Amino acid sequence: MQTLKIQTEVSQDHTITIRLPSDISVGTHEFIVIYDEQVTDKKIDLMKYSGTIAWQEDGLAYQQAIRAEWNDAQ
């Protein structure tokens, strides 16, 4: 089994045409089609969420404590 990633356009009649690489042998094969929804270039401003969570302790101190637990476990 191999994975082949191809980007193609879907036509108005909802069909696609895929040209396979020449190293795929002639004969009967089984194909599974997995598709992503249309990709958009919409950018999300993540900074609008900055400071929206009430955190009770210093973020850096919390991060260092968690990492210390990892180091102590080894």
Secondary structure as a PSIPRED ss2 file (coil, helix, strand):
# PSIPRED VFORMAT (PSIPRED V4.0)

   1 M C   1.000  0.000  0.000
   2 Q C   1.000  0.000  0.000
   3 T C   1.000  0.000  0.000
   4 L C   1.000  0.000  0.000
   5 K C   1.000  0.000  0.000
   6 I C   1.000  0.000  0.000
   7 Q C   1.000  0.000  0.000
   8 T C   1.000  0.000  0.000
   9 E C   1.000  0.000  0.000
  10 V C   1.000  0.000  0.000
  11 S C   1.000  0.000  0.000
  12 Q C   1.000  0.000  0.000
  13 D C   1.000  0.000  0.000
  14 H C   1.000  0.000  0.000
  15 T C   1.000  0.000  0.000
  16 I C   1.000  0.000  0.000
  17 T C   1.000  0.000  0.000
  18 I C   1.000  0.000  0.000
  19 R C   1.000  0.000  0.000
  20 L C   1.000  0.000  0.000
  21 P C   1.000  0.000  0.000
  22 S C   1.000  0.000  0.000
  23 D C   1.000  0.000  0.000
  24 I C   1.000  0.000  0.000
  25 S C   1.000  0.000  0.000
  26 V C   1.000  0.000  0.000
  27 G C   1.000  0.000  0.000
  28 T C   1.000  0.000  0.000
  29 H C   1.000  0.000  0.000
  30 E C   1.000  0.000  0.000
  31 F C   1.000  0.000  0.000
  32 I C   1.000  0.000  0.000
  33 V C   1.000  0.000  0.000
  34 I C   1.000  0.000  0.000
  35 Y C   1.000  0.000  0.000
  36 D C   1.000  0.000  0.000
  37 E C   1.000  0.000  0.000
  38 Q C   1.000  0.000  0.000
  39 V C   1.000  0.000  0.000
  40 T C   1.000  0.000  0.000
  41 D C   1.000  0.000  0.000
  42 K C   1.000  0.000  0.000
  43 K C   1.000  0.000  0.000
  44 I C   1.000  0.000  0.000
  45 D C   1.000  0.000  0.000
  46 L H   0.000  1.000  0.000
  47 M H   0.000  1.000  0.000
  48 K H   0.000  1.000  0.000
  49 Y H   0.000  1.000  0.000
  50 S C   1.000  0.000  0.000
  51 G C   1.000  0.000  0.000
  52 T C   1.000  0.000  0.000
  53 I C   1.000  0.000  0.000
  54 A C   1.000  0.000  0.000
  55 W C   1.000  0.000  0.000
  56 Q C   1.000  0.000  0.000
  57 E C   1.000  0.000  0.000
  58 D C   1.000  0.000  0.000
  59 G H   0.000  1.000  0.000
  60 L H   0.000  1.000  0.000
  61 A H   0.000  1.000  0.000
  62 Y H   0.000  1.000  0.000
  63 Q H   0.000  1.000  0.000
  64 Q H   0.000  1.000  0.000
  65 A H   0.000  1.000  0.000
  66 I H   0.000  1.000  0.000
  67 R H   0.000  1.000  0.000
  68 A H   0.000  1.000  0.000
  69 E H   0.000  1.000  0.000
  70 W H   0.000  1.000  0.000
  71 N H   0.000  1.000  0.000
  72 D H   0.000  1.000  0.000
  73 A H   0.000  1.000  0.000
  74 Q C   1.000  0.000  0.000
